[in-house]
Amino acid sequence: MSQANDSWFQTTAARDIHLEQLKSVERFNGRAAMLGIVIGIVTEGLTGAGIAHQIGLGALVDGYAACHTQFLPFCF
């Protein structure tokens, strides 16, 4: 009976430690994402290049805008 209780306590403690670590990592990821968005918006304001252009996806955005402004019957 004692060994079963020890196992249950160890399993519960390991789960609690894992959940605390997960919360900490998710909090860090959220803060990093918020910081990245703010930096992207500030850079957009200073340079005039949108966030998609800053990370190298400007051609996709430009192609999408050109496709809809020229009223083509099909677009990618």
Backbone as CSV, one residue per row, in Angstrom:
resi,resn,N_x,N_y,N_z,CA_x,CA_y,CA_z,C_x,C_y,C_z
1,MET,0.829,-1.198,0.000,0.000,0.000,0.000,0.872,1.261,0.000
2,SER,1.967,1.232,0.747,2.842,2.386,0.841,3.501,2.691,-0.493
3,GLN,3.879,1.636,-1.228,4.518,1.836,-2.525,3.536,2.444,-3.530
4,ALA,2.269,2.077,-3.447,1.253,2.633,-4.338,1.062,4.121,-4.059
5,ASN,1.063,4.509,-2.784,0.930,5.919,-2.421,2.131,6.716,-2.900
6,ASP,3.342,6.166,-2.724,4.545,6.853,-3.184,4.501,7.075,-4.690
7,SER,4.069,6.086,-5.416,3.975,6.190,-6.870,2.962,7.268,-7.259
8,TRP,1.843,7.300,-6.562,0.815,8.298,-6.876,1.348,9.701,-6.600
9,PHE,2.043,9.879,-5.467,2.597,11.187,-5.123,3.660,11.624,-6.133
10,GLN,4.501,10.700,-6.559,5.535,11.031,-7.537,4.912,11.410,-8.877
11,THR,3.891,10.672,-9.288,3.214,10.971,-10.549,2.533,12.337,-10.483
12,THR,1.878,12.610,-9.376,1.199,13.892,-9.199,2.201,15.047,-9.165
13,ALA,3.301,14.860,-8.458,4.330,15.905,-8.376,4.951,16.150,-9.743
14,ALA,5.226,15.090,-10.491,5.808,15.245,-11.831,4.848,15.987,-12.747
15,ARG,3.551,15.682,-12.648,2.552,16.366,-13.475,2.478,17.851,-13.119
16,ASP,2.496,18.156,-11.823,2.450,19.556,-11.391,3.685,20.332,-11.859
17,ILE,4.854,19.699,-11.763,6.080,20.358,-12.237,6.005,20.602,-13.731
18,HIS,5.522,19.619,-14.481,5.397,19.771,-15.934,4.433,20.909,-16.280
19,LEU,3.314,21.001,-15.581,2.347,22.065,-15.861,2.929,23.440,-15.550
20,GLU,3.695,23.553,-14.486,4.325,24.837,-14.160,5.346,25.231,-15.226
21,GLN,6.134,24.262,-15.698,7.097,24.546,-16.751,6.383,24.948,-18.036
22,LEU,5.286,24.275,-18.352,4.513,24.594,-19.548,3.937,26.007,-19.469
23,LYS,3.428,26.385,-18.313,2.910,27.743,-18.134,3.999,28.785,-18.347
24,SER,5.176,28.497,-17.797,6.295,29.431,-17.935,6.713,29.580,-19.396
25,VAL,6.813,28.483,-20.108,7.207,28.524,-21.522,6.152,29.236,-22.359
26,GLU,4.893,28.959,-22.115,3.825,29.615,-22.875,3.789,31.116,-22.588
27,ARG,4.041,31.503,-21.359,4.087,32.925,-21.011,5.227,33.611,-21.771
28,PHE,6.392,32.958,-21.824,7.528,33.506,-22.552,7.203,33.628,-24.048
29,ASN,6.605,32.585,-24.632,6.244,32.628,-26.049,5.262,33.760,-26.346
30,GLY,4.298,33.949,-25.485,3.336,35.024,-25.679,3.981,36.392,-25.617
31,ARG,4.864,36.570,-24.665,5.560,37.859,-24.537,6.472,38.113,-25.728
32,ALA,7.148,37.076,-26.205,8.014,37.222,-27.379,7.191,37.575,-28.611
33,ALA,6.019,36.949,-28.761,5.157,37.250,-29.904,4.661,38.693,-29.844
34,MET,4.257,39.148,-28.668,3.792,40.532,-28.532,4.913,41.515,-28.845
35,LEU,6.106,41.219,-28.373,7.253,42.078,-28.653,7.554,42.107,-30.149
36,GLY,7.477,40.956,-30.802,7.716,40.889,-32.244,6.714,41.702,-33.039
37,ILE,5.448,41.639,-32.656,4.416,42.417,-33.350,4.664,43.916,-33.160
38,VAL,4.982,44.318,-31.955,5.241,45.741,-31.695,6.450,46.220,-32.496
39,ILE,7.516,45.423,-32.522,8.688,45.809,-33.300,8.340,45.890,-34.785
40,GLY,7.546,44.946,-35.280,7.133,44.975,-36.682,6.310,46.208,-37.020
41,ILE,5.411,46.582,-36.135,4.571,47.759,-36.377,5.408,49.039,-36.334
42,VAL,6.324,49.127,-35.378,7.193,50.302,-35.292,8.070,50.401,-36.542
43,THR,8.625,49.276,-36.981,9.457,49.271,-38.182,8.640,49.647,-39.406
44,GLU,7.400,49.172,-39.466,6.522,49.553,-40.580,6.278,51.058,-40.581
45,GLY,6.088,51.617,-39.427,5.876,53.062,-39.339,7.096,53.859,-39.742
46,LEU,8.269,53.355,-39.419,9.496,54.076,-39.746,9.927,53.901,-41.204
47,THR,9.755,52.696,-41.757,10.259,52.423,-43.103,9.192,52.450,-44.181
48,GLY,7.953,52.234,-43.815,6.884,52.173,-44.799,6.701,50.791,-45.405
49,ALA,7.577,49.854,-45.080,7.448,48.477,-45.571,6.599,47.690,-44.590
50,GLY,5.584,47.015,-45.103,4.700,46.244,-44.242,5.402,45.054,-43.621
51,ILE,4.725,44.435,-42.664,5.312,43.301,-41.956,5.598,42.155,-42.914
52,ALA,4.722,41.905,-43.879,4.952,40.830,-44.847,6.212,41.097,-45.671
53,HIS,6.452,42.339,-46.021,7.658,42.686,-46.767,8.901,42.551,-45.894
54,GLN,8.762,42.843,-44.618,9.896,42.755,-43.702,10.392,41.323,-43.552
55,ILE,9.480,40.364,-43.582,9.881,38.967,-43.394,10.046,38.227,-44.710
56,GLY,9.949,38.941,-45.837,10.229,38.329,-47.126,9.034,37.761,-47.851
57,LEU,7.823,38.059,-47.417,6.620,37.556,-48.078,5.905,38.645,-48.871
58,GLY,6.617,39.712,-49.194,6.010,40.829,-49.897,5.499,40.460,-51.273
59,ALA,6.190,39.543,-51.967,5.751,39.142,-53.305,4.390,38.467,-53.262
60,LEU,4.122,37.698,-52.232,2.808,37.052,-52.110,1.719,38.090,-51.904
61,VAL,1.986,39.064,-51.062,0.994,40.109,-50.798,0.784,40.956,-52.052
62,ASP,1.864,41.296,-52.738,1.748,42.098,-53.954,0.994,41.345,-55.039
63,GLY,1.260,40.052,-55.191,0.550,39.248,-56.184,-0.927,39.146,-55.873
64,TYR,-1.274,39.006,-54.624,-2.678,38.922,-54.216,-3.394,40.238,-54.500
65,ALA,-2.746,41.363,-54.186,-3.355,42.677,-54.434,-3.502,42.920,-55.926
66,ALA,-2.499,42.569,-56.727,-2.566,42.767,-58.171,-3.655,41.898,-58.778
67,CYS,-3.812,40.709,-58.272,-4.817,39.782,-58.784,-6.217,40.355,-58.587
68,HIS,-6.470,40.926,-57.434,-7.808,41.442,-57.160,-8.050,42.815,-57.767
69,THR,-7.017,43.570,-58.006,-7.240,44.890,-58.585,-7.410,44.826,-60.096
70,GLN,-6.919,43.761,-60.735,-7.045,43.642,-62.183,-8.277,42.831,-62.583
71,PHE,-9.039,42.329,-61.612,-10.281,41.579,-61.859,-10.057,40.404,-62.804
72,LEU,-9.021,39.634,-62.542,-8.755,38.438,-63.332,-9.784,37.372,-62.989
73,PRO,-10.133,36.512,-63.950,-11.145,35.472,-63.652,-10.625,34.389,-62.712
74,PHE,-9.326,34.254,-62.563,-8.780,33.252,-61.655,-7.536,33.823,-60.970
75,CYS,-7.317,33.393,-59.786,-6.149,33.813,-59.033,-5.590,32.612,-58.310
76,PHE,-4.344,32.721,-57.917,-3.738,31.634,-57.161,-4.400,31.628,-55.833
